[in-house]
């Protein structure tokens, strides 16, 4: 089974590259993790080249799994997220593999950005969820997509707050971070 998704958010940001750069900013990641109830994020790999930036994390959420899904997710749920930023394309590719289901669950997504107009960047987060479990795979896929939609909305608010804070003038009238 496979279910597709696509979510869009518009940010007040100077450029797509600026928005992608804060995706990897530890302070922004910590704020998003706190707001989305992530208990632990372990960075497993980081590689930064002129063309790409890659980060692999093991993420353990605090939130509970719905009751109907618990038999398929024994033990503490976590997922491994590999993110690759293709710098010149303003695109991030994500490969997310939940710890449960013996590798029968997989999320792939593309986080693409484009400048709508000066100061407004549109993020399209699109991809698919595959859960290869007879009878309930489709239900689990739709639950994962609903969770993604909810989490991405929170993440978008946190990211905009972070961008706004970076651009806010300090007491001397100088933009923060300059």
C-alpha positions, 0 to 999 in steps of 0.5 A: 500500500502507498498513500501520497501527501502534499502540504504547503506553507508560506514563510516570510523569509529572504530566500529559499536558501535562508529557510533551508539553512535554518532547517539544520540550525540546532536552536531551531531544531530544538524549538521545533522538537520541543513544540512537536514533543520529540523526546530525543534527537540523536545526530548519527551522521553529518556531511556538508559539501559545496553541493549538498548537506546531509544529516541523519538523525534517530528521533524518539517522539514522546507522543503516544501511538494510537491504540489500534497501531500499538500491536505493530509498534512494540517497544519504544518507537523511534525513526531514522530520518535522513535529510539531504539538502541539494543546495543549488536546487533549493530542495531537501530530500527526506527518507524516514524509516520507523523502527517498527514493522520490521522495515515495512513502513517507509516515508519519502518526501521532498521539501521544495522551496520557491520564492513566490515574491520578494520576502515570501517563500513557499514550501511544498512538502510532498511525498508518500507513505508506504506501510506493507501490512495486510488489512490495516496498512492503509489505516496506518498510512493515513494516520502517519499522514495526519500526524505529518500534517499536524507536525508540519503545521507546528514546525512551520509556526516555529520556523516562522517565529525563528525567522522573525526573531532573527530579523527583529531589530535589537535595542540599538536598531540593528537586525539581530544576527548581523 
